[in-house]
């Protein structure tokens, strides 16, 4: 009799759990009408928005559309101005000089061949060389009126070490020439192509003139050896002509749904997606508008769907929904937000980013990356309830995790994943549409996309209601940053 009672109780308990799951999925499906959701996607990827390039009025129109959808569904505005959802992202657009040279001894480096432009105003500067093999010598060196010449160590670190360059300028240096020498892992042609291209970076136009700074190619080290012998008696000249910098007007769109649990509501789950694409580009195709349906109109529409659902059915934890700008220009919107969060990042427990390149089948979603955080089972459950499976990163060589907005949160320590459509390989099923003008609404499998949206919302709901705290798995690359952010013991 006792055993029978236990079986009955187990049956009732299991039935109640399954009923609750079924009711929650039913709520999502009844709230997210497929035709309504598709209308948002049609608008965001229409030709009239001309590919939503960062810095264009069309992207700002898309941003305003998103803001008003957030308002319609009752999200609390978290923009810079009271009652608004827009967070201004300070971006500088830079165009490289049409001509630039650096002269050292009898060698002239030219932007058309062996010089890469980093920074500096138009004009000519000339002065004696201060050759430094190790920049740790800076503090004890007289740089006044000198052009510093040094050999690059780690190029990526050098590009981000702005404080060191500013310090040189404060010490009186008038220019900086860095030699791209032997043993670098990137080819000079690839480096020069990047340095001498138009680009956008976070920042504001500074009234202080930037220190003229260039890289020059000497992968044989022949010139370096000559320079070491004659640097103390040599002069250098840097010439820059027709470089352009201008501020860009662009915005993140940020709203919040407060949680229902009196304790858990102080913890926040971030749902984010970038809403920019690459705009209008000339090419072989007669169609020059890159509509960006997969990348990332579908993800952006997922945020509107989430705003609608959680506006009606808030979770236990608070949810912050962010449409991010400038992802295609180097993750600018997410980097800006994580440096200027609307809620301190230590109060954000997870970031669920939705971003896409395309899909290889209509049976799965891809979670970038499985086994990095402890939330995997929740995504598997959500996908299953939506009628889909889950795969991990099948093409790690592409480095997708490091190339999308979730990594900005991860670097700060917030557990973060990328919720993608199915991507088992980078083949013609992806390359046909990825950053191509035919990535248009009519090219997608609408029923699959609808299931994908549903599984995204359900994943966020499970994470936001979970009785456990998301965390990085032991040994993960970002575990240390997470421990530091949340003041956890190592």
C-alpha positions in Angstrom: 0.0 0.0 0.0 2.8 2.4 0.9 4.7 1.5 -2.3 1.5 2.1 -4.3 1.0 5.5 -2.7 4.6 6.5 -3.6 4.0 5.5 -7.2 0.8 7.6 -7.3 2.6 10.6 -5.8 5.5 10.2 -8.3 3.0 10.0 -11.2 1.1 13.1 -9.9 4.4 15.1 -9.4 5.7 14.1 -12.9 2.4 15.0 -14.5 2.4 18.4 -12.8 5.9 19.1 -14.0 5.1 18.1 -17.6 1.9 20.1 -17.5 3.9 23.2 -16.3 6.4 22.7 -19.1 3.6 22.3 -21.6 1.8 25.4 -20.4 5.0 27.5 -20.6 5.7 26.4 -24.2 2.0 27.0 -25.0 2.3 30.5 -23.6 5.3 31.2 -25.8 3.7 29.8 -29.0 0.4 31.6 -28.4 2.3 34.9 -27.7 4.7 34.8 -30.6 2.5 34.7 -33.7 4.6 33.6 -36.6 3.1 36.1 -39.1 3.6 39.0 -36.7 7.2 38.0 -36.0 7.9 37.7 -39.7 6.6 41.2 -40.3 9.3 42.6 -38.0 11.9 40.6 -39.9 10.5 41.8 -43.2 10.8 45.4 -42.1 14.3 45.1 -40.7 15.7 43.4 -43.8 13.8 45.4 -46.4 15.7 47.1 -49.2 14.6 50.5 -47.9 16.9 50.0 -44.8 19.8 49.5 -47.2 21.6 46.8 -45.2 21.7 48.7 -41.8 25.3 49.8 -42.0 26.8 51.3 -38.9 26.8 55.1 -39.1 23.9 55.3 -41.5 20.4 56.8 -41.0 19.0 53.5 -42.0 20.6 51.7 -39.0 19.3 54.5 -36.7 15.8 54.0 -38.2 16.1 50.3 -37.3 17.2 51.2 -33.8 14.2 53.6 -33.4 11.9 50.8 -34.6 13.4 48.4 -32.0 13.1 51.1 -29.2 9.4 51.6 -30.0 8.7 47.8 -30.0 10.4 47.7 -26.5 8.1 50.5 -25.4 5.0 48.8 -26.9 5.7 45.7 -24.9 6.3 47.5 -21.6 10.1 47.3 -21.1 11.6 49.7 -18.7 13.8 52.2 -20.7 17.5 52.1 -19.9 18.9 54.6 -22.4 20.9 57.7 -21.7 17.9 60.0 -21.6 15.0 59.5 -19.2 12.2 57.5 -20.9 14.3 56.5 -23.9 16.0 53.2 -24.8 19.0 54.5 -26.8 22.5 54.3 -25.4 24.8 56.4 -27.5 27.9 54.5 -28.6 30.9 56.9 -29.2 32.5 55.8 -32.4 35.1 57.3 -34.6 35.3 56.5 -38.3 38.8 56.7 -39.7 39.9 56.8 -43.3 43.6 56.1 -44.0 45.7 58.7 -45.8 45.9 58.7 -49.5 49.6 59.2 -49.2 52.0 58.4 -46.3 55.7 57.7 -46.0 58.3 57.2 -43.3 61.9 57.9 -44.0 64.7 56.5 -41.9 68.3 57.0 -43.1 68.3 56.3 -46.8 65.2 54.0 -46.7 61.7 55.3 -47.6 58.7 53.2 -46.6 55.5 53.9 -48.5 51.8 53.2 -47.7 51.4 51.6 -51.1 54.0 49.0 -50.4 55.6 48.6 -46.9 53.9 51.1 -44.5 50.8 50.7 -42.3 49.0 53.7 -41.0 47.9 53.7 -37.3 47.3 57.3 -36.3 48.4 60.9 -36.7 47.3 64.2 -38.2 48.0 65.3 -41.7 51.4 67.0 -42.2 55.1 66.3 -41.9 57.1 65.8 -38.8 60.9 65.4 -38.7 63.3 64.7 -35.8 66.2 62.7 -34.5 65.6 59.0 -33.9 65.3 57.4 -30.5 65.8 53.7 -31.1 64.6 51.5 -28.2 64.9 47.7 -28.3 62.7 47.5 -25.2 59.9 50.0 -24.4 60.4 49.3 -20.7 63.2 51.8 -21.1 60.7 54.6 -21.8 60.6 56.0 -18.2 64.3 56.6 -18.1 64.7 58.0 -21.6 64.6 61.6 -22.9 62.0 61.6 -25.7 61.6 65.3 -26.1 61.5 66.1 -29.8 62.4 62.5 -30.8 60.8 60.0 -33.1 60.7 56.7 -31.3 61.7 53.7 -33.4 61.2 50.2 -32.0 60.6 46.6 -33.1 57.1 45.2 -32.6 56.5 42.4 -30.2 52.9 41.3 -30.1 51.1 43.3 -32.8 47.6 42.8 -31.3 48.8 43.9 -27.8 50.6 46.9 -29.4 47.4 48.0 -31.1 45.4 48.1 -27.8 48.2 49.6 -25.7 47.0 53.2 -26.2 48.1 54.3 -22.8 51.7 53.6 -23.6 51.5 55.7 -26.8 49.9 58.6 -24.9 52.6 58.4 -22.3 55.3 58.7 -25.0 53.5 61.8 -26.3 53.4 63.3 -22.8 57.2 62.7 -22.5 57.7 64.8 -25.6 57.9 62.2 -28.4 56.8 63.6 -31.8 56.3 60.3 -33.6 56.4 56.5 -33.4 57.7 54.1 -36.0 57.3 50.4 -35.2 59.1 47.8 -37.3 57.2 44.7 -38.2 60.1 42.3 -38.1 60.9 38.6 -38.4 58.8 35.8 -36.8 55.4 37.4 -36.9 52.5 35.0 -37.4 50.6 37.2 -39.8 51.8 38.1 -43.3 52.7 41.7 -43.9 50.2 41.9 -46.8 47.3 40.9 -44.4 48.5 43.4 -41.7 48.9 46.2 -44.2 45.5 45.5 -45.7 43.9 45.8 -42.3 45.9 48.9 -41.2 45.3 50.8 -44.4 41.5 50.2 -44.6 38.6 52.3 -43.4 37.6 51.3 -39.9 35.6 52.3 -36.9 36.8 52.3 -33.3 35.3 53.3 -30.0 36.2 56.8 -28.9 35.6 60.5 -29.3 37.4 63.1 -31.4 40.1 64.5 -29.1 41.2 68.1 -29.4 44.8 66.9 -28.7 46.5 65.9 -31.9 47.3 62.2 -32.0 50.9 61.1 -32.1 51.9 60.2 -35.7 52.3 56.4 -35.6 53.1 53.9 -38.4 54.3 50.4 -38.8 56.9 49.5 -41.4 57.8 46.2 -42.9 61.2 44.6 -42.3 60.6 40.9 -42.0 64.2 40.2 -43.1 65.6 42.2 -40.2 68.2 43.7 -42.6 67.1 47.3 -41.9 66.9 46.7 -38.2 70.6 45.7 -38.1 71.6 48.8 -40.0 69.5 51.0 -37.8 71.0 49.6 -34.5 74.5 50.8 -35.8 73.4 54.3 -36.8 70.3 55.2 -34.9 72.0 57.7 -32.6 73.1 59.9 -35.5 70.0 59.5 -37.7 66.9 61.5 -38.4 63.4 60.3 -39.4 60.5 61.9 -41.2 56.8 60.9 -41.2 54.5 62.3 -43.8 50.8 61.9 -43.7 48.4 63.3 -46.3 44.6 63.3 -46.4 43.7 61.1 -43.5 40.1 61.7 -42.2 38.5 61.1 -38.8 34.8 61.9 -38.0 32.4 61.0 -35.2 29.6 58.4 -36.0 26.1 58.6 -34.6 25.1 55.1 -33.5 23.2 53.5 -30.6 22.6 50.4 -28.5 18.9 49.9 -27.7 18.4 48.8 -24.1 15.3 47.8 -22.1 14.6 45.8 -19.0 11.8 43.5 -17.6 12.0 43.3 -13.8 11.9 39.9 -12.3 9.1 38.5 -10.1 11.2 36.9 -7.4 12.0 39.4 -4.5 15.5 38.0 -4.3 16.4 36.8 -7.8 15.2 40.0 -9.5 18.5 41.6 -8.4 20.2 39.1 -10.8 20.0 39.9 -14.5 20.0 37.7 -17.6 21.1 39.6 -20.7 19.5 38.8 -24.0 21.4 40.5 -26.9 21.8 40.5 -30.6 23.5 42.9 -33.1 21.1 44.7 -35.4 23.7 46.2 -37.8 24.9 44.6 -41.1 27.3 45.7 -43.9 25.1 48.1 -45.9 25.4 48.7 -49.6 28.4 47.5 -51.5 29.4 47.4 -55.1 30.3 44.0 -56.6 29.7 41.5 -59.4 26.0 41.2 -58.5 23.4 43.7 -59.8 21.9 43.7 -56.3 24.1 45.9 -54.1 22.0 45.9 -50.9 23.3 43.4 -48.3 20.0 42.8 -46.5 21.4 40.7 -43.6 18.4 38.5 -42.9 20.3 35.6 -41.3 23.0 38.0 -40.1 21.4 39.3 -38.0 17.8 40.2 -38.8 16.6 36.9 -37.5 18.5 37.4 -34.2 17.3 41.0 -33.9 13.7 39.9 -34.4 14.3 37.3 -31.7 14.8 40.2 -29.3 11.5 41.7 -30.3 9.8 38.4 -29.7 11.5 38.1 -26.3 10.3 41.6 -25.4 6.8 40.7 -26.3 6.8 37.4 -24.4 8.6 38.5 -21.2 6.5 41.7 -21.1 3.5 39.4 -20.5 5.2 36.6 -18.6 8.2 38.0 -16.7 10.7 35.5 -15.2 12.0 35.3 -11.7 15.3 37.0 -12.6 15.3 40.4 -14.3 16.0 40.4 -18.0 17.9 43.1 -19.9 17.4 43.1 -23.7 20.0 44.8 -25.8 20.1 45.4 -29.5 23.8 46.1 -30.2 25.3 48.3 -32.9 28.6 48.0 -34.7 29.2 44.2 -34.4 30.3 44.1 -38.0 32.9 46.8 -37.3 34.5 45.0 -34.4 32.0 44.2 -31.7 31.8 47.9 -30.9 28.3 48.0 -29.3 29.0 45.1 -27.0 32.4 46.4 -26.0 30.9 49.8 -25.2 28.0 48.3 -23.2 30.3 46.1 -21.1 32.5 49.2 -20.4 29.4 51.3 -19.6 26.7 48.8 -18.4 23.3 50.1 -17.4 23.4 47.6 -14.5 26.7 46.7 -12.9 28.0 43.5 -14.6 28.4 41.8 -11.3 24.6 41.8 -11.1 24.3 40.2 -14.5 24.6 36.4 -14.2 24.4 35.4 -17.9 24.4 36.7 -21.5 22.5 34.8 -24.1 23.6 36.3 -27.5 21.7 35.4 -30.7 23.8 35.8 -33.8 23.9 33.9 -37.1 25.8 33.2 -40.3 23.2 30.9 -41.8 22.2 27.3 -41.3 23.1 23.9 -42.7 19.9 22.0 -41.6 16.5 22.7 -40.2 16.6 20.1 -37.4 19.0 21.7 -34.9 20.4 24.8 -33.3 24.1 25.4 -32.5 25.2 26.4 -29.1 28.6 28.2 -29.0 30.0 26.6 -27.2 28.8 23.6 -25.3 30.6 22.6 -22.1 31.8 26.1 -21.4 29.1 27.0 -18.9 26.7 25.0 -16.8 23.5 25.9 -18.6 23.8 23.4 -21.5 21.0 21.1 -20.3 18.6 24.0 -20.2 19.2 24.8 -23.9 18.9 21.1 -24.8 15.5 21.1 -22.9 14.3 24.2 -24.7 15.3 23.0 -28.1 13.6 19.7 -27.6 10.4 21.3 -26.5 10.5 23.4 -29.7 11.1 20.3 -31.8 14.9 20.8 -32.4 18.2 19.2 -31.5 21.4 20.9 -30.3 24.9 20.7 -31.6 28.1 22.3 -30.4 30.8 24.1 -32.4 31.5 21.8 -35.4 34.0 24.3 -37.0 36.2 25.6 -34.2 38.9 26.6 -36.7 36.6 29.5 -37.7 36.8 31.0 -34.2 33.2 32.0 -34.1 33.0 32.4 -30.4 35.7 35.1 -30.4 34.0 36.9 -33.3 30.6 37.7 -31.9 29.3 39.9 -29.2 29.1 37.3 -26.4 32.9 37.5 -26.1 32.7 41.1 -24.9 30.7 39.9 -21.9 32.9 36.8 -21.5 36.1 38.9 -21.2 34.5 40.8 -18.3 33.6 37.5 -16.7 29.9 37.1 -17.4 29.1 33.6 -18.5 28.0 33.9 -22.1 27.1 31.8 -25.1 26.1 32.3 -28.7 22.8 30.8 -29.7 23.0 30.1 -33.5 21.0 28.4 -36.1 22.4 25.0 -37.1 25.9 25.3 -38.5 27.7 22.0 -39.0 30.1 23.2 -41.7 31.1 26.4 -43.5 30.1 25.2 -46.9 27.9 26.5 -49.8 24.8 26.3 -47.5 26.4 29.1 -45.5 28.7 30.9 -48.0 25.8 31.4 -50.5 24.1 33.8 -48.1 26.8 34.9 -45.5 27.5 38.6 -46.2 25.9 38.3 -49.6 23.2 40.4 -51.2 20.9 37.4 -51.6 20.5 37.0 -47.8 16.9 38.2 -48.1 13.7 37.2 -46.3 12.3 35.1 -49.1 15.4 32.8 -49.0 14.8 31.5 -45.4 12.9 28.4 -44.1 10.2 30.3 -42.2 9.0 27.3 -40.1 12.5 26.5 -39.0 13.2 30.2 -38.1 10.0 30.2 -36.0 11.1 27.1 -34.1 14.5 28.7 -33.6 12.9 31.9 -32.1 10.7 29.8 -29.8 13.7 27.8 -28.5 15.6 31.0 -27.9 12.9 32.4 -25.7 12.4 29.2 -23.9 16.1 28.9 -23.2 16.1 32.4 -21.7 13.1 31.5 -19.6 14.7 28.4 -18.2 17.9 30.2 -17.3 16.0 33.2 -15.8 13.9 30.9 -13.6 16.7 28.4 -12.7 17.3 27.8 -9.0 21.1 27.6 -9.7 23.5 30.3 -10.6 25.2 30.1 -14.1 28.9 29.8 -14.0 31.9 29.1 -16.2 33.0 25.4 -16.2 36.3 24.8 -14.3 39.3 25.4 -16.5 37.5 27.5 -19.0 39.4 30.4 -20.5 37.1 32.9 -18.9 36.7 31.3 -15.5 39.3 33.5 -13.8 37.5 36.7 -15.1 34.3 35.3 -13.8 35.7 34.6 -10.3 37.1 38.1 -10.2 33.8 39.7 -11.4 31.7 37.9 -8.8 34.4 38.0 -6.1 34.5 34.2 -5.9 37.4 32.3 -4.4 39.8 30.9 -7.0 
